[in-house]
């Protein structure tokens, strides 16, 4: 399945037809350096604010049991997301995907502002009874706090997406830290204020019983215009999905370029200069993951798995600080930050297992280890039969999707 890039014959008429329309200097089709500072901030805000903040408050509260710890968790998740992000450095058009993302980022901020402003008005009117004795609740444990962080960080998922497209970010050494430093704190403030707004009209019991927290809030506060909430929540989810597809598809693209997966995933469309195979592959994998339909199970297992890799990535950063001191580091953070993130990741991975050991967590570990099987068979040993199967598949995908290796794109 895994082989070096297949280069089509330059004399082939189909190949000449595919390559003729391509112009790298076209301002509308350039694959790189198309995302500026404002678009980068819009990407972070538009990707992070999805459906999570309109659903996850229920799961966070269920784990901590009181208003005060709930608000603390939401703020702490934002701080943690910022710290992790600064340590980790669509199929038609990059520019159009960026435009769409900016539109949905603005659209979702409309509903965010509506909820926040209406909550402030309610607070000014004296709706503060649900904040009395905010920290009175059931005793907390490291395990329940970790599960609360899982659900809170799910609402912040997307905080690391901008790191995936540094090749397409204008002046990344300057804009990447700025986008992170502006975008994530902005989202954190919005999330805390939104949760405060929720508690102005709902008790902890009512919030836990609500199937969709934001919709319940809209029904109580915005009636008869409560239909605005589900509409803009849909906008929010679409914008988040668009941003995730735009950024996360670059992972299989780079993996293909490095020879870790099928090489065709690193090919780009000769007309649009976008990684079409990687985007399609990412979309197919995403659809498989949503088949079970249990969002809470998906959040817990996804968070458990992803924090293993976050921890390993940060550990690698710490090790290289001492073993690869000669490497150029255009973006550098104090060593204490990755050490803190590593400690947090260890707690988030181990605490749920120790507190409430469940067999499915073992399945997550086995699923991760199974990747080594494919690596040994197809990457390390590179069996000839895999190469023979891959060659015709790759060639037909090139013809179907009109994609070529990046090095075959004419200057």
N, C-alpha and C positions, 0 to 999 in steps of 0.2 A: 504493500500500500504506500510505502514511503520511498521516494526516489528523488534524484536530482531533477531540476526543471526540464521539461520537454520544450525544446526550441523548434518551432515550426520552420519548415524550409522557406527561406526568404524568396525563393522563386515561385512558390506556390501562389496561385492567383487569389485564393481565399485569404491567405496571409497578407498579401499586398493590399487587398481590399480592406482588411481590418485595420491596417496600419496607416493608410493614406489620410483618413480624416483627422488624425491625432496631431495636436499642436500644443507642446508643453508650455509655450509662452502665452497661451490664451488665458486672459484673466478670469474667464468663466469656468475653465476646466482644470485649473491647476490643482493637483492633488495635495500639495503641501502648502503650509503657511496661509491658511484661509480663516483661521479662528483668532480674532483679536481679543483685547481685554474685556470689552463689554459682552461679546459673544461667549467668552470663557466664563464670566460670571453668570450669564444667562444659562449656560450649559449646566453649571453646578446647581444653581437655584432651580432650574427647570427639571433637572433629573432627580434631585434629592426630594423635592416636594412632589410626591406622587399621591398614591392612595393611602400611604402609611399613616400620616398625621390625622386622617379622617377615620381610621380604623384602629390603629395600634394603641391609642390611649386606653382602651378597654383592657387590653392584654397587660399593659404596664401596670395599671391600677390593680388588676387581679393578683399580681405577684407581690406588690408592696402593701396594698390594703389601706392606704391613707393618702389624703391630698398632698400633704407636705413632701413625703418621700417621692411621690409621683412626679411632682414638679422638679425636685432635685435630680431625679433620674433623667428627665428630659434635658435639663441644662447640662448634666454631666456627659450625656451621650454626644451633645454638640461639641463639648471640649475634647472628648476622646476622638471623635471623628476628625477634628482639626489636627490634633497631634499625629494621628496615624497618617493622614493625608500628606503632611509635609515631610514625612519620612519615606514615602513611596513615590521615588521619582522615576449617509445611508446609500443606498444603491444607485441613486440618480445623480446626486451632486453633493459634494461637501458643503458648498456655499448654501444650497437650498436647504439641506438638512439643518444647517446653522440658523437660517432664517426661520424655518418652521419651529425650531427649538426656542428661539427668542419670542416668537408669537405666543406659544403655549406658556412660556415663563411669565409673560405679562398677563395672560389670561388667568392663570392660576393665582397670581398675586392679587387679582381682583377679589376672589372669594376669600383669600387669606385676610385682606384688609377689611372686608365686610364683617367677618367673624370677629376680628380683633377690635374694630371700632365699636361694634354693637356690644361686645363684652365690656369695654371701657365705660360705655354709657350705662350699662347695667350695674357695674361696680359703683359708679357715681350716684346711682339711684339707691344704693344701699343693699344690693344683693350680695352680701358677704357672709351669710350665715354658714355656707358650706366650707368656709375657710377657718372657722372657729376650731380650735384644737386640731390643727391640721396634721400634727404628727402623732395623734392618738390612733393606734391601729394594732394589728397583730404583730408579734415579735418578728423581726427580720432575720434572715440567715444569708450567708454568702451565696447559697444556691438560688434562693428566690430573687436576690438582687441580680445575680447573673442572668437569670431568665428574663427579668425585667429589662436588663440592658439589651438582651437579644431582641426583644420586641421594639425597644426604643431605637436601637441602632438600625433596625430594619427600616424604620421611617426615615433614617438618615442615609440609607443605602443610596449610592450614587456620589458620595463625597469623594470617592477615589477615581471617578470616571475621567476627569480631565487629564490625569497622569497617562492615560492610555493613548492620548492623541497629541503628545508633545511634538511629534513630527509635523502636525498640522496647525500648531499654535504659533502665532506670530510672536517673535522674541520671547521664547519660553522661559529663559533665565529670569526675565523680569516679570512677565505676565502670569506665569504659573503660581509663584508665591502670592502675588497680588490677588489673583482670582480666588485662591484658597482663603486668604486672609480676609477678604471681603464677603465672599459668597457663603461660606459655612457659618460664620458668626451671624450673618443676616438671617439665615434659616433658623439658627438656634433661638434667636430672639423671637422670631415669628412663632416657632413651635411652643415656646414657654407661654407666650401671650395667648395663643389659641387654646392651650389647655386651661389657662386661667379663665378664659371666656366660657369654656365648657362647664366649669364648676360654678359659674354664676347662676346657671339655670338647672343643673343636674346634681343630685347627691351622688355619692360614690355608688350606692346601690343602683340608682337609676342608670348611671353611666355603664355599669357592668351588665345591666340587662338590655342595653341598647344594641340592636344588631348593626347599626351604622351611626356612630356618635355624631358626626357632622350633620347627618340628615335629621336626627332627633333634635339637635340644636336649632336647625333651620325651621323645623315644624313649630317649635316653641317661641322662637324670637322673630322670625322673618315672615310668618304667615300674614297675608296670602301669597307673598312672593317667595315662599320656601322652595319652589321648583328651581330656583337659581342654584341652590346648593348641589343637588345631584348632577345638574348640567355642568357646573364648573369643576366638580370632582372628576367627572368624566374627562374634561379637558386636562385636568391635572394628571390623570393616569396616562392619557395618550401622550402628553408631553414627556412624562418620565420614561415611558416605553421608547419613544423616539430617541431621547438622549442616550438611553442605555444601549439601544441598538447601534447608534452612531459611534459610540465610544468602545463598548465592550467587544464589538466585532473585530477591533484591531488586535485583540489578544490572539485569536487563531491566525490572523494575518501574519503577525510577527512570529508565532510558533511555526507556521509553514515556511517562512523565510529562513528560520534557523534550522529547519530540517527536523523538527520535533513532531510534526504531524504531516498530513498529506501536502505536498508542495503546491498543489493547485490552489490551496487556501491563501497563498501569498501572491497570487496573480491579481492583476488589476484590469478593469475594463478599459479597452483602448479608446473609447469615446468619452466616457465620463471620468476616467482616472479614479475610480473608487474600487475598493476590494469586494466586489460582488460575491465571489464564492464564500468569503469569510462571513459576510452579512447573512447570506442564506443559511450557512451552517449554524451560526449562532441562533438564528430564529428557530430553526428546527429543534435544536437542543432545548431552547426555552419552552417550546410547546410540549416537549416530553415531560418537563419538570412540573408543569401545571396539571397534568393528568389526574393525580390523586385528589386534588380539589380541597384538601384540608390545609387552610392557610397557616394555622398555628403550628402544625407539624412541620410544614415547609419552612417556616421562619426559624424554628428551633434547630432543625437539622442543618439548614443552610448556614445559620450563624455559627453553629458548632464547627462545621467543616471549614468555613472561610476564615475563622479566627485561628485555626491551626496554621493556615498558610500565611496569614498576616504575621503571626508570631515568628514563623520560620524566615519570612522575608526580612523582618526587622532584625532578627538574629544574624542573618547574613550581612546586613548593613553594619552591625556592631563589629562582627569579626573582621570585615574588610577595612574598618577604620584602623586596625592594628596590623593586618597582614598585607594590605595593598595601599600603603600610605602614599605611593607615587601616583595613584590614579587622580585624574582631574575631577574636581568636584565643583561644578558651577553653582550648585545649590547645596548649601551645607547647613545643618542644624546642630545645636548643642547635643553632645552625646547623651545627656541626661534624658532627653525626650525619647529617643528610641529605647533606652533602658526602661523607662517608665511604661512605654507601650508594650514592651515585651512582657513585663510583669503582669500588666492588665490582661494581655492575651492568655497567659498561663492560667490566671484565675478564671477567665471566662470559659476556657476549655475544660478545666478540671473540676470546677465547683459543681456544675450540674450533674456530672457523673458521680461525684462523691456524695452529694446530697440526695439525689434520686436516681440511682443507677438503673438504666433501662437498656435492654438488648438492642433497640434500634440505633443507639449511639455506636455500638460495636459494628453495625452494618455500615455506618458512615466511614469508620476507619477501614473496614475491609474494602469498601468501594474505592477509597483513596489508594490503598495498597495495590488494588487490581490494575491500576495504571502502570505499575512497574512491569507487569506481564507484557503489555503491549510495547513498552519501551524496549525491553530485552529482545523481543521477537522481531520488531520492525525497525528499531533505531540502532541498537547496539550490534546485532548480528547481521541485519539487512539481508534476510534470506532471498535468494534469487526468485523463488516462486512468487513472493510478494511484489517484486519489481515487475514481473511479467504481467501480473494482474493489473497493476497500477497504470502501466503505460497506456493501454488503449482507453482506460477510464479517464485519465487525465486529458488525453488528446480530444476525446469527444466532449468533455466539459469545456475545454478551451474553445471549441467550435461553437458550442451551444451558447455559452455565456459571453463570447467575444472577449476573452481575457488572455493576457500574455504575461510572462515574467517581467517584473519591473525593469530589469536590465535590457529587455528587448524593445522598450519604448524608445522611439527615435528622439534624438536631441533636437 
